[in-house]
Amino acid sequence: MSTRTSRRADASKRDHLFISYAWEDAALCEWLWRKLTAQGFAVWCDRFELMPGADWPHDIDVAIKTRTFRMLAIISPYSIAKPNPSKERTLALSIARERACDFLIPLNAEDIPAAEQPWELSNLQYVPFRRWDEGLRQLLETLDAIDAPRPRAEDGPALAVRSYLPTPVTLPTAEPLYANCLRVTAIPEVIHCYQFSRRLAQVEARELLGQWAFHMVGETTAWAFTGPPANVIGSWAATRKRSSVWRDIDSVDGNPSRDIVSTLLRQSLMVRCVELGLERDADGRSAFFPDGLLPDNRVRFVGYRGKLTRIDVVGERKRGEGRNRYRLGLTFAPRQTAGDGMMMEIKIRLRMSDPRGELDAHVANARRKLITKNWWNHEWLLRQLALASFLARGGSPPATGPEPTEFSVGRAGQEEVRFSAELFKTYVSPSIDEAALKRMREFLKALQARTAADEAQEVDDLQPGESE
């Protein structure tokens, strides 16, 4: 192929208009992209990088050199001062000299006087864009005069209309939706009233709650699904006085029966936590992993993608010159489902301390936020799944066989409470397009980085004693 033929072939690929601009001129850039696209032109503008149907290049410099028919440079006080638009204009002028054509078409957005315009553009013919409608009319005349290609003559109008719609981030398929709740699969029908021989001291009641799920309704009266364990030895005695089918009565000793049952369910899970080696806090409402309970202080479990994974439940984070220790924990809250069912919500807790185990409550809360602020759905869900798995099997690693579907607390038979071993899960449609969200995050991150770089360059360009 001859050089002349090769150049004609290369020229046939140059069918795009590239808009160079500063981010402060984004409104004009977006308006211009839509107007030109609706006219059938193929237009590149990073504001529409994620637009379905748009053809955004991976390498901008190569795209400008090989696939761009003309560069439209929005000239404003902002684009004159910023490095990226200046770099793009310099590249365009180099291409113009090489091809001996007016490759760069400057659009004067703010009637900048000739003395304040970039010197390298002083001999170019500007398109005035103080009035956008008049500027567009003159730009279209200019493009028609040089026979600018219109490769989107058929789909351009529809693409411009779609640009007003949100970027689709869903797929027409079902996906699992998790709730941070365990289903209560079996609740004893009967609750029993026990009478203590004397009033329990606070420390005695707290210790007893680590082994027996009960609910005090007076100084010496408690309700429970089952009696205290035989190995519990104290200077008191608990005698069963009466029993009731809790669904058949509205209240017990002036307390709503459902409230008593909800408390017993929560206390049953706390007993389970203590049985598995977790440490309860002072008020007994939360439990935390102690150091050394699990190998490497990690829970191993099957994640939501069906693969074996793990999370740390005890660890340290560097903070300035010192270090913070953290321990994962949990607490529970009863939730009633439609009908007569019950669920137990798992709420994640994180206990912070210094290496000596001390830390002011206000400081601990601030440092807890530093860790959890970067936890999104993925991080929260993994910890919920890890805690559910731990409650079901303790420290045992997942087996190769079937996973447990339930675990129980209390005496086997009619006095035991059973919970699902898995978080409540349902399926919903449409599903979230995670790949689309990832592209959006990467695009926004890159856009923020470009903006930050431009702003930093502006600061560097200011001389001592000068101001904007």
N, C-alpha and C positions, 0 to 999 in steps of 0.2 A: 504494500500500500504506500502511495506517495505521501510526502509530508503534507502537501496541500489537502489531499483526500482525508488524511488522519485529522487534520485541524477541523475540517468540515464535520467529521464524525463527532469530534469532541464538542464542537459548538452546538450540535443538535441535542446534547445532554444538558445544556445550560438553559433550563426552563423555569428557574425559580427566582423570585424576588426576595432579597434578604433585608430585613428591617434592623438597622443599628440604632440604638437609643440608650438613654440613661433611665434608670428605674423611676425617677421622678416624672418622666414623660410617658409612663405606662398607659395612662388613659388614652392618649392620642395614638399610641402604638396599637392598642387593642382595637380601637375604632377603625384605624386604617387597615388592620389585618382583615377585619370582617368585611369592610367595603370592597377591598381588592379581591378577597376570596369569592365574594358574591358575584364579582364581575368575571370570574373564571380564572384568575391568576393563581398560581401556586406560590404561596407566601410562607417564608420562614420567620417565625418570631417565637422566642423562647417562652413567652407568656402562654402559648398554646402547645407546648411541648408534649403534653399528655392528651391532647385532643384526639379522640378516636378518628382514624382516617387520616390524621396528619402524618407527614413523612419527615420526622425530625432526625437530622444527621447525627452520627456518633462523634465525628470530628468536624468541628465548625470551620476551621481553616481550610481543610480539604474540600468541604462542601462549597465554601465561597469561591475557591479557585476552580473547581471542576464542574459545579452544577448550578452556579448562580448566574443569571442573565444580567441583573443589575442589583446594586446595593442602594437601598433607600436609607439615607442617614438623617435622622431627626436632629437638627441643630438647635440647641438651646444652651443657656448658661450652664446647665448641668452636664450635658453631653460634651461640651467643650472642655470641662475641667476633669472629667473622669477618665481613667486609664483604658478601660475596656472599649468604649466607643472610639477613643483616639486610636487605639491599636487597630480596630476594624477599619477605620477610615484610611489609615496608612497602608494597610494591605490592599484596600480597594484602589487607591491611587497607584500603587505598584502594578496592579493588574491592568489598570487603564493605560498606563504607559506601554506595557507589554503588548496589549491588543490594539492600541491606537484607537480607543473609543472612550466615550464618556460613561465609564463603568459605574461611577459614583454619581448618584442624584441626590444632592442635599436639599432637605426640606426645612426652610427657615420658620421655626415654630413660633418665634416671639419677636419678629422684625428686628433682629439683632443688627445694629449698624455695621457698615462695612469695616470700620476701624476695629471693631470688637470681634469680628469673625476670625476663625483660624486662618493664618496666613497661607497655609497650603491649599485652602479652598478658594482663595481670592479670585482666581481666574475661572471658576466654575459658575454655571448658570443655576441660581437657586430657584426652587419653587416656593413661593410665599405661602405659608401655612398659618398665618395669624387667624384667618377664617378657614375653618376646616373644610367647609363645603366648597369654597372657591379654590382652596388648595387641591382638593381631590379632583376637581374638574380639570385644572391645569395639569396635574400629574397624569390623569388618564389620557389627555391629549399628547403629552410627552411620550408615554408608553406606546400609544397607537402609532406615533410618528416613527418610532424605531422598531415597529413590528414585534413588540414583546409577546412571547408565547402565552397562550391561555389554556394550559393543559387541564384545568378544572372547569371547563366550560359547562360540562354536564352536571357534575356533583358539587360545584363550588357554592351555589346558593343554599343547598341543603346543609352543607358543612358549616357555612356561616350561621345558619339558624341553630344548628346543634350546639354551637359554641356557647349559646346562652344557657344551655341546660347543664345541670351538674354532671361531672364526670361519673359514669356508671361504676359503682363499686360492688355490685351484686351479681350473682350467677343464678340461673334458673334451676338450681339443684338444692336438695335439702342438706342441712348440716346440723351436727349435734349442738344443742344449747344446754350448758351446764348451770346448775344452781348450787350455791354453797350450802346445800342441805342434805341430810341423811333422812331417808324415810324411816319412820317407826313402823316396823312390819308386824309387831305383836305387842299388845299392852295387856297386862293382867286385868281381868274383869273386876276383881275384888281388891279393895284396899282395907288395911287393918289398922285399928287404933291400938297403940301401945301406951302403957302408963309407966313412967319411970318412978322408981322408989324415992327419988329426991330430984331436986333441980340440978341440972348439969352445969358445971362451970363452963365458961366460954371456951377455954382450951380443951376441955373434954369433948364438948360438942363438935369442935373443929376436927379433933382427931378421929372421932367416931364417924364423921361424914366422909372421911377418906376410905372407910370400909363398908359403910352401910348407907343406902339412900333412904332418907327419911325427911319429913317435913313437920316442924314444930308448929303447933297451933295454940300453945299455952306454955306455961313454965315447966310442966311435967308431962305433957301429952304430945304424942307424935303419931303421924300417919305414915304408913309404908306399904309397899307391895308384899314385903316379906319381913320376917323377923331378923334381928341382928345376928351376925355370924357367931357360931359357937365359940370361936377362938378369941372373941372380944371379951376381955376380963376387966371389970371395973368395980368400984365400990357401990355401984348402983344395980338395980335389977329392972328389966323391962318386961311387963306382963301384958299379954294380949287381952284387951277388954271387949272389943266388938269388931265386926266386919261389915262392909257395905259394898254393894254393887254400884260403883261410882256413876255409871251411866244412867242409873235409875233415880238418882237424887240430884237436886240442884246445888245443895250446899252441905258442908260437914262442919259442925261446930262453928257455924257462922261464916265459913270460908267456902267460896264457890268450889265445887268438886273438881271442875276442870283446871282450876288454878293449882290445886293440890297435885293433880296428876301431872301437870306441866312441870312443876317443881321436881317431882319424883323422877321424871324422865331426864331432866337436866342433871340431877344429882346422880342418877345411875351412870351417866356418861362420865361424870367426874370420878366416880368409883372405878370405872374402867381405866381412866387415865392413871390413877394411883396404882392400880394393880399392875399396869405396864411400866411403872417406874417413873412417871412424871412427878414433878414437885408442884404442890399447890401454893398459891400465894396466900397472903395473910387472911384475906376475907373468904378464901375457899372458892371463889368464882372462876378463877383461871388456873391453868396448869402449864408448866414449862418444862422443856427438856433439860435435864441436868448434864453437865459435862461428863462424858465417858459412858453414858448409857448405851450408845450405839457405836459400832465400829466406825472409826473416823468421824464420829458425830454426824453421820449421814443417814437419812432414810432412803432406802432403795425401793422403788415402786414402778409400776407400769404407767407411763404417761398417756396423755389423751391421743397420741398418735399410735398407741399400741406397742411402744418400744420401752425397754427397761431404761430407767433414768434414775437420778438421785438429786437430793438437795441437802445442803448443810443446815443443821438445826442449831449448832453452836459454832461461833466463830469470832473473829476479831476484825476490826477495820481500823486502819491508821487514821489518826486525827491530829494534824499538826505534829507536835513532838511526842504525843502520847498515842495510846491505842484505846479503842472502845471494844468492849465485849458485848455480844448479843446472843440471846437465846430465844428460839422460836417457841411460841406457846399458842394456846387456844382457849376459847370459852364457848359456851353454847347458849342458844336462845330458842325456845319452843315456838313453832309456827303451826297454825291450824290450816289444813288443806280444805279444798271443797268437800263437802260432805262431813264425815266424822273422823277423817284421818288426821295424823299429826306428822310433822317433820321437825328435825332439830337443825337449826342453822349453826354452822361452824364459823366462828369469828376468829380471825387470826390475831395473835398478839405477838409483840416483840419487846423483850425486856432488855434494856440497855444498862451497862455499868462500866466502870473502869476496871483494869486488871485486878484491883483489890475487891471488887464487888460493890463499889460505892459510886453513886452519882446523884447529884441533885435532880429532883423530879423535873424541873423546868428544863435543865440542860439535857436530861435523858430524852425528853419529848422532842426537843429540837433535833437531836442527833438521830432519833428514830425516823423522823421525817426525811432526813438526808438520805437514809437507806431506801425507804419505801417510795420516794418520789419518782424513782425510775422503774417501779414495778407497774407493769401494764397488765392486760388480761392474761397474757402468757404466764407471767411470773406469779400472779395471784392464783391462777388455776392450778399450776403445778404444786403450789404449797397446799392448796385445798385437797388435791388428789393424794398428796403425800400423807397428810394428816388422816384422811379417811382410810388409807391403806394401813397406816400404823395402828389405828384403832381396831382394825379387823384382825391383823396378824401380829401386832407387836413389833419386836425387832427382827423377826424372821424375814429373810429376803424372799421376794416373790418366787414361788415354785414354778417348775416347768409345766405342771398340770393345771387343771381348772382353778381359777381364782375363787376365793370364798365369796359367797353372795350375802352372808349375814354374819353377825356376831351377837352374842347375848350377854346380859348382865343379870345376876340374881340366881336363885335356885331354879334348876331345870324343872320344866313342867309349867304349871299354871301360874307360877309366881315369877317367871323370868320375863325380862323385857328384851325384845329383839330389834336390831337395827340393820338396815341395809348396809353392806360393806362398800357400796359405791355411791358417789354423789348422784343426786337426782338429775336425770338427763332426758331430754326430749329432742325431737327433730323439728326444725322450722325451715320454711322455704319462702323467699329465696335465701341463698347463703351469701356470706361476705366474700368478695374477691380479694383475698389477702395479697395476691400478686399486684393487683391494681393499687391497693393501699400502700404497698411497699414502694411502688414507682412514685406515688404521690409524695411519700415521705422523703424519698431521695431527691425528688425535684425541688420540694420546698427547702430542704437542707442546702442544696446547691444554690438556690436562689438567695437564701439568707447569707450564704458564704460570699457570693458575688457582691451583694449589697454591703456587707461588712467590709470587704476588701476595698470597695470604692470609697466608703466613708473613711477608712483608715488612710487611704491615699490622699484624700482631701485634707486631712489633718496634717499629714507629713508635708504637704505642699505649702502650708501656711508658714511664712517666715516669721521669726521673732519680732514681736511688736505689731504684726499685722492682724487684722481681724476680717472676718467675712463681711 
